[in-house]
Amino acid sequence: MPLSATAPTATHLNPLDDSAALSWSEKRLPALLSVIAGMVDLTGFLTLGNIFTAHITGNLVLVAAVAVRGGPINPAQALAIPVFILAVAAVWLIARASGRNGPDLMRLLLLLQFLLLLGVLVFAVITKASADPHGLMAGIAAMIAVAAMACQFALLRLALPRAPSTAVMTGNLTNAVLALLDWLQHNGPISAGAADRLRSALQLLLGFLAGCIVAAAAVAWLGDWTWGLPVALAGIAALLR
């Protein structure tokens, strides 16, 4: 007997379409990614020669200060900037070549971030990179970490364009203050959704801070194995559905 024209298709059997999946990810995933960013940034700063691996602004400031006032240049701080640029370009090429978009692209890039962070863990533990924070091995580990965070930045722009930044807290703090003022005043908020914006900004701020605190405590006990913490969270992020 031929199938009825009204038989449900695979799309109808799927309760969560791409749009709904992205909407859920935009609300939930950034908080987890902010914890990862805080861990990566703090672990890299303490163990790999004061390198900001989760955002480039700090490295730009340090390089500019040395260039103007003189003093010894930390090669890894200067190298982090072009490495970040190249890593973002590489992620774009991977995304383009994969032909994926939406949730499929998000999962691919989350897996890529996990593999890069796993690479930092393995390399740092084998080479004992933190034993010489300004040495070659620490520099290489830092560049892999920079590439992992470049992947996270690119992921947000390519797969979750409406999601806020998970590593640059200046914008999130600004959003939190403005949303709080909107929420508290009684004559009607300047912009809509103040409570939701405040909740979202606080989740990112507290997540990043929690990642920093946990990593700072872990470095004293675990050393290079501290990289296992963001690796574990990145693995969870990659497995989320």
VEXDREN-2710 file (C-alpha; in Angstrom, 1 decimal):
% VEXDREN-2710
k/r/px/py/pz
1/MET/0.0/0.0/0.0
2/PRO/1.4/3.4/-0.9
3/LEU/2.3/5.7/1.9
4/SER/-0.3/8.3/2.7
5/ALA/0.4/11.9/1.6
6/THR/-0.2/12.9/5.2
7/ALA/2.4/10.6/6.7
8/PRO/4.7/12.5/9.1
9/THR/8.1/13.4/7.8
10/ALA/11.4/13.3/9.7
11/THR/11.1/17.0/10.3
12/HIS/7.7/16.5/12.0
13/LEU/9.2/13.8/14.1
14/ASN/11.9/16.1/15.4
15/PRO/10.6/18.2/18.3
16/LEU/13.5/20.6/18.2
17/ASP/14.3/22.3/14.8
18/ASP/17.4/24.2/14.0
19/SER/15.9/27.6/15.1
20/ALA/14.9/26.3/18.5
21/ALA/18.2/24.5/19.0
22/LEU/20.1/27.8/18.3
23/SER/17.8/29.7/20.5
24/TRP/18.4/27.3/23.4
25/SER/22.2/27.4/22.8
26/GLU/22.2/31.2/22.7
27/LYS/20.6/31.2/26.2
28/ARG/22.6/28.4/27.9
29/LEU/25.9/27.8/26.1
30/PRO/27.5/31.2/26.7
31/ALA/27.5/30.8/30.4
32/LEU/29.5/27.5/30.2
33/LEU/31.8/29.0/27.6
34/SER/32.5/32.0/29.9
35/VAL/33.7/29.6/32.7
36/ILE/36.0/27.9/30.1
37/ALA/37.3/31.3/29.0
38/GLY/38.0/32.3/32.6
39/MET/39.9/29.1/33.3
40/VAL/41.9/29.3/30.2
41/ASP/42.8/33.0/30.7
42/LEU/43.9/32.6/34.3
43/THR/45.7/29.3/33.8
44/GLY/47.6/30.7/30.9
45/PHE/48.5/33.9/32.8
46/LEU/49.8/32.0/35.8
47/THR/51.7/29.2/34.1
48/LEU/52.7/30.4/30.7
49/GLY/54.5/33.7/31.3
50/ASN/51.7/36.3/31.8
51/ILE/50.0/35.7/28.5
52/PHE/46.3/36.6/28.1
53/THR/45.1/33.6/26.1
54/ALA/41.4/34.3/26.2
55/HIS/41.4/37.9/24.9
56/ILE/43.9/40.0/22.9
57/THR/43.3/43.4/24.5
58/GLY/45.7/42.7/27.4
59/ASN/48.5/41.6/25.0
60/LEU/48.0/44.6/22.8
61/VAL/48.3/46.9/25.8
62/LEU/51.5/45.2/27.1
63/VAL/53.1/45.1/23.6
64/ALA/52.3/48.8/23.1
65/ALA/53.7/49.8/26.5
66/VAL/57.0/48.0/25.8
67/ALA/57.2/49.4/22.3
68/VAL/56.9/53.0/23.6
69/ARG/58.7/52.9/26.9
70/GLY/61.2/50.2/26.1
71/GLY/62.2/47.1/28.0
72/PRO/62.3/43.4/27.4
73/ILE/59.7/42.1/25.0
74/ASN/57.9/38.9/25.7
75/PRO/57.8/37.2/22.3
76/ALA/54.8/35.1/23.2
77/GLN/52.7/38.2/24.0
78/ALA/53.6/39.8/20.6
79/LEU/53.1/36.5/18.8
80/ALA/49.7/35.9/20.4
81/ILE/48.2/38.7/18.2
82/PRO/49.0/37.3/14.7
83/VAL/48.3/33.7/16.0
84/PHE/44.8/34.8/17.1
85/ILE/44.2/36.4/13.6
86/LEU/45.4/33.3/11.8
87/ALA/43.4/31.0/14.0
88/VAL/40.2/32.9/13.4
89/ALA/40.9/32.8/9.7
90/ALA/41.5/29.0/9.9
91/VAL/38.2/28.5/11.8
92/TRP/36.4/30.4/9.0
93/LEU/38.0/28.2/6.4
94/ILE/37.0/25.1/8.3
95/ALA/33.5/26.3/8.6
96/ARG/33.4/27.2/4.9
97/ALA/34.8/23.9/3.8
98/SER/32.4/21.9/6.1
99/GLY/29.4/23.4/4.4
100/ARG/27.6/23.3/7.8
101/ASN/25.6/26.0/9.5
102/GLY/23.4/26.4/12.6
103/PRO/23.6/23.7/15.2
104/ASP/25.8/21.4/13.0
105/LEU/28.4/24.1/12.7
106/MET/28.2/24.9/16.4
107/ARG/28.9/21.3/17.3
108/LEU/31.8/21.1/14.8
109/LEU/33.5/24.2/16.3
110/LEU/32.8/23.1/19.9
111/LEU/34.6/19.9/19.0
112/LEU/37.5/21.8/17.5
113/GLN/37.8/23.9/20.6
114/PHE/37.8/20.8/22.8
115/LEU/40.6/19.2/20.6
116/LEU/42.7/22.4/20.8
117/LEU/42.4/22.6/24.6
118/LEU/43.2/18.9/24.8
119/GLY/46.3/19.6/22.8
120/VAL/47.3/22.3/25.4
121/LEU/46.8/19.8/28.2
122/VAL/48.8/17.0/26.6
123/PHE/51.6/19.3/25.5
124/ALA/51.9/21.2/28.8
125/VAL/52.0/18.0/30.8
126/ILE/54.5/16.2/28.6
127/THR/56.9/19.2/28.3
128/LYS/56.3/20.6/31.9
129/ALA/55.7/24.0/30.3
130/SER/55.0/25.8/33.5
131/ALA/58.5/24.9/34.8
132/ASP/59.9/27.7/32.5
133/PRO/57.0/30.1/31.9
134/HIS/59.0/32.3/29.5
135/GLY/60.6/29.3/27.6
136/LEU/59.9/27.9/24.2
137/MET/57.6/25.1/25.4
138/ALA/55.4/27.5/27.4
139/GLY/55.2/29.8/24.4
140/ILE/54.0/26.9/22.2
141/ALA/51.4/25.9/24.7
142/ALA/50.2/29.5/25.0
143/MET/49.8/29.7/21.2
144/ILE/47.7/26.5/21.2
145/ALA/45.5/28.0/24.0
146/VAL/45.2/31.3/22.0
147/ALA/44.0/29.3/19.0
148/ALA/41.5/27.5/21.2
149/MET/40.0/30.8/22.4
150/ALA/40.1/32.2/18.8
151/CYS/37.9/29.2/17.9
152/GLN/35.5/30.2/20.7
153/PHE/35.3/33.8/19.5
154/ALA/34.7/32.7/15.9
155/LEU/32.2/30.1/17.0
156/LEU/30.0/32.8/18.6
157/ARG/30.1/35.0/15.5
158/LEU/29.6/32.2/13.0
159/ALA/27.2/29.9/14.7
160/LEU/25.6/32.0/17.5
161/PRO/25.7/35.6/16.2
162/ARG/23.3/36.9/18.7
163/ALA/25.2/35.5/21.7
164/PRO/27.2/37.9/23.8
165/SER/31.0/37.7/24.2
166/THR/32.1/35.0/26.7
167/ALA/35.6/36.4/27.3
168/VAL/35.5/40.2/27.1
169/MET/33.9/41.2/30.4
170/THR/33.9/45.0/29.8
171/GLY/30.9/44.8/27.6
172/ASN/29.1/42.3/29.8
173/LEU/29.7/44.5/32.9
174/THR/28.3/47.5/31.0
175/ASN/25.2/45.6/30.0
176/ALA/24.7/44.4/33.6
177/VAL/24.9/48.0/35.0
178/LEU/22.6/49.4/32.4
179/ALA/20.1/46.5/32.7
180/LEU/20.1/46.9/36.5
181/LEU/19.4/50.6/36.3
182/ASP/16.6/49.9/33.8
183/TRP/15.1/47.3/36.1
184/LEU/15.2/49.4/39.2
185/GLN/13.7/52.6/37.8
186/HIS/9.9/53.1/38.0
187/ASN/9.0/55.2/35.0
188/GLY/9.5/52.5/32.5
189/PRO/12.8/51.1/31.3
190/ILE/14.8/52.8/28.5
191/SER/15.0/49.5/26.7
192/ALA/12.9/46.4/26.9
193/GLY/13.8/43.1/28.6
194/ALA/15.9/44.6/31.4
195/ALA/15.5/41.6/33.7
196/ASP/16.5/39.1/31.0
197/ARG/19.5/41.2/30.0
198/LEU/20.6/41.6/33.6
199/ARG/20.3/37.8/34.2
200/SER/22.3/37.0/31.0
201/ALA/25.1/39.5/31.8
202/LEU/25.4/38.3/35.4
203/GLN/25.6/34.7/34.3
204/LEU/28.6/35.5/32.0
205/LEU/30.3/37.7/34.6
206/LEU/29.9/35.2/37.4
207/GLY/30.8/32.3/35.1
208/PHE/34.1/34.0/34.0
209/LEU/34.9/34.9/37.6
210/ALA/34.2/31.4/38.8
211/GLY/36.5/30.0/36.1
212/CYS/39.3/32.3/37.2
213/ILE/38.9/31.5/40.9
214/VAL/38.8/27.7/40.3
215/ALA/41.8/27.9/38.0
216/ALA/43.8/30.0/40.4
217/ALA/43.2/27.5/43.2
218/ALA/43.9/24.5/40.9
219/VAL/47.2/25.8/39.6
220/ALA/48.7/25.7/43.1
221/TRP/47.6/22.0/43.5
222/LEU/47.7/20.6/39.9
223/GLY/50.2/22.7/38.0
224/ASP/50.0/21.9/34.3
225/TRP/47.2/19.4/34.9
226/THR/45.0/22.4/35.6
227/TRP/44.4/22.5/31.8
228/GLY/42.3/19.4/32.4
229/LEU/39.5/21.5/33.9
230/PRO/38.7/23.6/30.8
231/VAL/39.2/20.5/28.7
232/ALA/36.5/18.6/30.7
233/LEU/34.1/21.5/30.4
234/ALA/34.8/21.9/26.7
235/GLY/34.0/18.2/26.2
236/ILE/30.7/18.7/28.0
237/ALA/29.9/21.7/25.8
238/ALA/30.7/19.6/22.7
239/LEU/28.4/16.8/23.8
240/LEU/25.4/19.0/24.7
241/ARG/22.3/18.5/22.5
END
